[in-house]
Amino acid sequence: MSVLRPFMATDMFKFNNINLDVWTETYAISFYLSYLSRWPDLCCVQEAPGGRMMGYILGKAEGSSNEWHGHITAVSVAPEYRRLSLARNMVNRLELVSDDHYKGFFVDLYVRCNNALAINMYEGFGYSVYRRVREYYGTLGVGKGGKDEEDAFDMRKPLSRDPLRRSVRSNGREVVVNASSVS
C-alpha cells in the first residue's frame, strides 16, 4: 500500500526514477522550492512502502476574478508504477484543494499535442481541450535560435464554482492562440 503525502524539499533527492522519463519536464531546484513554499497544499507525492517515490504532482493557484483557477504544472508517475490510478489520485487531490481551499473556477494544464497517452488520460479524468497554444514548448538547442517549436493543448476541467461550464468549450481543438498571448 502506498501513501499520498505532501511533497517535501528532501524528495528532490529521490525522484530521479520519475524524472528520467522522456515525457517528464524537469526544472531547476529553485523552481521546485518556489512551488513548495508558495503552494505546499497543491504539491504531493505518492510513496511506496520503504520510501521509493512512485509519482508526484506540482500545482499552483493563479488567475484573477472569474478566471481564478488551479493549475497542474507537472504530474508524473515512474514507469513501473503506471496504470495504478496514482495520477488520478494526485489530480483528484489537487482538484479538491483548488475547489475547496482556493475557490477556483477550473483546473487547467498544458500537454504536448503529440502526447496522445497523456491527452487520453486527462480526457478520462474529465478534462477537455480549451485551446491549442502555438509554439508553447521550446527547445533552446544549437541551431534552434531559442525559438519555441512545439504546440500544446490547454486542457481544463470546471470546478463547482463554474456550474454553467464557462471555463470549457466544445471546439477547443479549433481555437489556436500564440504562446505570447498566454500568461
Secondary structure as UniProt FT lines:
FT   STRAND          3..6
FT   HELIX           9..13
FT   HELIX           16..19
FT   TURN            22..23
FT   HELIX           29..38
FT   HELIX           40..42
FT   STRAND          44..47
FT   TURN            49..50
FT   STRAND          53..62
FT   HELIX           65..67
FT   STRAND          69..77
FT   HELIX           79..81
FT   TURN            82..83
FT   HELIX           86..100
FT   STRAND          106..112
FT   TURN            113..114
FT   HELIX           116..124
FT   TURN            125..126
FT   STRAND          128..138
FT   TURN            142..146
FT   STRAND          148..158
FT   TURN            160..161
FT   TURN            163..164
FT   TURN            166..167
FT   TURN            170..171
FT   HELIX           172..174
FT   STRAND          176..178
FT   HELIX           179..181
//
